[in-house]
Amino acid sequence: MKLSDNAMCAVLLCSYVGLHKESELKPLSLSEWYSFLDRAAEKGLEPKVILDRDAEWESALSYSGEQAERIRELASRGGSAALEIDNLDQKGIGIVTMFDDTYPPLLRQLKRKKPPVLFFAGDITLAGKIGIAIVGSRNVDEAGMLFAKRLAQKAAKERLVLFSGGARGVDSISETATLNNGGAAVVYVTDSLLSRIKRQDVVRNILDNRLLLISSEKPDAGFSAGRAMNRNKYIYASAYYGTFVVASDYNKGGTWSGAVEALGNGWGKVFVWDHGGYDGNRKLIERGAVPYELSEEMLGDIVTRKDAGKKDVYKYEQRSLFDPETGSEEKAVESKEENSDLYYCVRDCILSHLGDGLGIDQAAERFRVAKGQMKEWLKRLCAEGLAACEKGVYKKAVK
């Protein structure tokens, strides 16, 4: 696995990779990491400057004493980190950082709350595809189980990726239903990633490119309630078509806190099953969540209808290199608009796959998105002069 210098910097400063268990050295917290990026941006420096032993980055970034020594020690373990990265790679676990093009695009809307380093097993591009999240209580009743299962089946039929937390109850029910019905799932896990990929069914679905496991924690880390609460934001932010809450307690539990946080921060649309049997569901609707009942209407059409005339909650900012606010290595969009939708993230990827030409059905199958969504993207490519359509076949435009 080859990482850029900036990506390696993120791994060294923000993860436990290559750190001995008995070491008292701790990686930077999120706030410390983004403070570091702020200092680098103010001086026009890239994060990788700390890897240059001859560079006088300490004074340039106004670090001294214990702060500088800590960063130096973290950055000096490149050799042991590289060995562990190779070891993880051999076990089927990759690393993606905020400096990589393959970093889940919608997580960038979390800005200074987005994790700088992610570990994953599976096809990382699944995290950038259109889908929904299904969340709910671990101790859901039979009615909630059936609702979660049917919703997941509907999403799979409409070629929407499922985003989940992989917990017992609603999470595992919807994940199983999705995979059993030919769909794909992205699961943000909080327990050991290494343990999960030892299961035969997990390996099979990963090899079939239908399952992606992601964690912001080191792959051998055990379960933590705090980490489980923290990863809720990743689920909500990743679901382009919104998050569907099946069952929630009122004012307690991870489902309630995750939904309230998402509503307060505008991390995608939040739908809630309009069911009186759960105390938290009605309260979430009162807080601004959209009531939902299963119907024949396409999920994508429901989202579009519910958002008609409103601000697009799915847009996220793309800024120039190492902007102090994001600390990311994103490229500025060509559009004059400050914000960009997901189309600008997938545009180049679609063009690279057009090859000798693709029909809408073929393209939708290849990118695992709804046919209507694929048609819209292909039309936009043609409108920009990047692609051309002849007899229903889309090809890259010849310049």
N, C-alpha and C positions, 0 to 999 in steps of 0.2 A: 504494500500500500504506500503510495507516494503522496506526501503532504507538502503543500507550499510552505515557505518559511513563516508566513503569517499564520497559517493554519497550525503549524507546529508550535508557534508561540502561544496560541490559544490553548492547545493541549497541555503544554508545560505549565502555564500559569493558572489554568482553571480546572485541571483534573488531577486525579491521583495516579494516573498512568506513570509507571516508572518509579513511584515512590515506595520505599520499603515500609512494611507494615509497622515496624517499630519507630519509624521516623516521626518526629514531633512537628515537622514542617507541614503547613497547611496551604492548600491552593487559595488563590484569591477568591473572595466572595464576589457576587454579582456587582455590588456597589463598588468594590475595590477595582474590579476589572474595567468597568465603564469609566471610572475615574482615571485609570491608567490610559485608556483610549482617548479620553478628553485631553489629557496632557500631551499625548503624542500628536493629536490633531492640531492643537494650538501651536505646536512647533513645526508643523508640516512633516512630521516623521511617521513612518509606518511602524506597527508593533514589532516587527521582526528586528528592529534596531537593537533590541536587548540580546539578540543571539550573536552580535558582533562583539567579541571580547575587547576589541581595541576601541570601540565607540565609547565616548564619554556621555552616555545617555543619562546617567544619574543626575548630573548637574543640569543637563538640557531639560529634563523632565521634573526638575526640582525635587528629586528624591535624595534622601540622606539617611545615614544611620541604619536603624533596624529595617526600615522600609526597603531601602536599596539592597541591603544584604539578603533579605527574604526573596526579593525578585531575582537576584543573582543566583541564589541557591536553587530556586525553582527552575531557572533557565539552564542551569548547568548539567541537568540530568538527561540531556538529549540522547546519550548512548543507551541508557537503561530504558528510556521511553521508547526508542526506536525498536529495541528488542521485544518489548511487550506489545507494541503495535503489530509487529510481524507475527507474534504468537497469537494474538487475537484474530488476525487475518486468516491464519491457518485453521482456526476454529470456526470460521464463518462470520466473524463479527467485524464490521467496518466502523470507521470514524468519519463524521462529517462535521465541519465547523461553519461558523457564520461567514467565513471568508470563501466558502466553496459555492460554486454555481448550483450544486445539487442539494444545498441546504433547503429544507421544506419552505417554500416561498411564503406561505401565509403565516408562518411563525414570525416573520419579520415585523408584522404589525404589532407584536408585543414590545417592540422597541427595546428599552433597557431591561425588560424582563425576559427577553428571549435567551435561551441557553446558548452560550458560545460554543459548546461541544456536545455532540450527540453520538451515542453508540447505536449501531443498528445491525439487524440480521434480515436480509431480504433485499428486494429491489427498492432502493431509496427513492426512485422516481414516483413510486406509488403515493408518497406523501404529498406530491404536488398535483395530484389528480382531484377532480371534483367529486365531492361526496357529502355525506351527512354523518353526524355523530349521534349515537344513541346512548344515553346514560340513565342511571336510576339506582334505586336502593339495592343493597345486597340481599335484603330479606323481602323481596317483592312477592306479592301473592300470585295466585294462579292466573287471575285476570291480567295482571301486569306482565306475567311471563308470556301469555298468548299475544298481547299487544306488541311487546318487543319483538317476538318472533315474526309476526306478520309484517311489521314495519321493516325489519331487516330483509325479509323476503322481497318486499316491494322495492326496496332500494337496490337489491341485487338484480332484480328483473330490469330495472331502469339503468343498469350499468353504473351505479353510483358506488364509490368506495365507502366502506364503513370505517369511521374513526372511533376508537374505543379505548377504555382504560384497562381492559383485560381482567377486571375483578369478578368475583363471584356474583351471581344474580343477573341483573339486566345486561351487564357487559358481556359475560360469557355466553348468555343465551343468544344475544344478537350476533355475536361473533360466529358462533356455531351455525346459526341459521344462514348467515351470509355465505360462509364457505360451503355449506351443504347445498346451496342453490347457485353455485357457480360464480359467486361474487368475490370481491377482494377486500381485505381488511388491513388497516393500519392500527397497531395496538401500542399505546404508550405504556410500557410496563414500569412497575416500581419495585419489583423483586428481581432476583437474579436472572439476568438475560442469559447467562451461561447455562443455567439449569433448564430454562425454557426450551432452548434449542436442542436439548437431548431427547425430547419427545418425538416419536416417529411421525405423528400426525402433523406436528409443527414443521418438521424438516420437509415433509412431503409438500405442504402448502407453500413453504418458502421456495422450494425448487420449482414449483409450478408458477412462481411469480404472482401468487395470490395472497401472500401474507408478508407483512413487514412489521417487525418488532423494533421499537425505538425506546431508548432510555437516556436520560440526561445524567445518569449515575454510572459509576464504574460497573462493568458487566458482572462482577462477582458480589456486588452489594446486595444485602438482604432487604426484606420489606421494612418500610418505615412509614408510619402514618403521616408524618410531616411531608415526606416526598410524595405520597399519594395525593395529598391535598394540593401540593404545588404543581403536579403534572396536569391537574384539571384544566388549567389555562391553555395548555398545549392542545388538548382535545378540542376545546371550543374554538380556538383560533384556526385550527386546521380544517374545520368543516365548512367548506365554501357554501354549501346549501343550508347550513344551520345545524344546530344541535337540538335533538328531540329528547325532552325529559319525560321518562315514563312514569316514575314514581319518586316523590320526594317527601321527606319529613318536613315539618315546619320549624325553621330557625335552628336546625341542628343537622349534623351529618355532612359528608362530603358532597353529596348531590346538591343539597341546598346551598352550601357555601360556594360551590363552583358556579352554579347558575347565577347567584346574586353577583358574584365577581364579574362574570361575563356580561351581565346586563349593565352593570355599572361602568364597565370599560368599553362597551361596544365591540366585543370580540365575536362578531357574527350574530346571526339571528338566533334567538332562543324560542323554540316551540315547546309547549307543554301539553301533555295529554289532558284534555278537558274532562277529567274524571273526579267525581266527588269523593271517592274513597281514600284519597291521599291528602292529608292536611296541607302539605307544602305546595301541591300543584296549584290550588286556587290562589294562594298567596303570591306565588311567582307570577301568575297571570295579572294579579293586581299591581305587581311591580313593573309590568311592561312586557312580559313574555306573551307570545302569540298562542292562543288556544288552538288545539289541533285534534282532529278525529280522523281515523283512517277513512279513505275514500278512493274512488277510481281515478281521481285527478293526479296527474304526474307531480311528483315532489318538486321538480324544477319549476313547473308552472305555478305551484302554490307559493313558492318563494318569490317569484317574479311578481305575482299578483299582490302579495302582501307588502312588497316594497315599492309598489307603483307610486311615483311622485315623491318618494322619500330619498334621503341621502343614501348613497350606496355604501352600506356598512362593510362591504367586502373589499373596498379599496384600501391599499396600504401604501405608505410612503416609500419612495425609492430616492436615495440621496447620493451625493457624490462620495468619492473615496474617503473613508474614515471620517465621516461626518461626526462631530462631537455627540450628536444626539443618538446616533445608532451605532457608531463604531464599526460599521460594516463596510465591506469592500464592494458595495453595489454600484452598478453603472447607472448614470443618469439616463432617464428615458428620453427618447428622441422627441416625444410629444412635448408641447409647450405646457401641458397640464402638469401640476406638481405631483398629482397622484396618478396611479396606474392600476388597471384591473388585471386579473389573472391572465388575460389574453397576452399581455406583453411578456409574461414569464414563459408561456408555452409557444409563442410565435416561432422562434428560431428552431425549437425542437420539432415542431410540425413540419416546417420547411425541409429540415434535414431528412425527414422520413418520406417525403413525397416521391422521391426516386423517379421511377417510370410512370408514376401516376397512381392515385388512389381514389376510389369512389367513397361516398359518404359512409356507407356501411362498413367498408374495409377500414377506413380511418377511425371510425368510432370503436371498432373492435380492437384495433391496435392500441389506441390510447385509453381504452376502457372508460369511455364517457358516453353519455346519452347522445343519440343520433342528432337530436335537435341542437344540442350544444356544439357538436362537431360541425354541423352545417353552418352555424353562426360564425364560428372561427374561420372556416374555409372561405366564407363570403367576405369576411373582413380582410383576409389575406389577398383576395382578388381585388377588393376595393382599394387596397394600398399598392396594387401593382406588383405584389410579391409572388402571386400565384395566378394561374389561369385555368379556366374550366372549359373543357371541350367534351360534349356528349356525356356529361355527368362524371368525367374523370378530371381530377384536380392535379395539376403539375406545377412545379416551381417555374416562375416566369423566366423567360430567356431575355437577358439584358444585352 
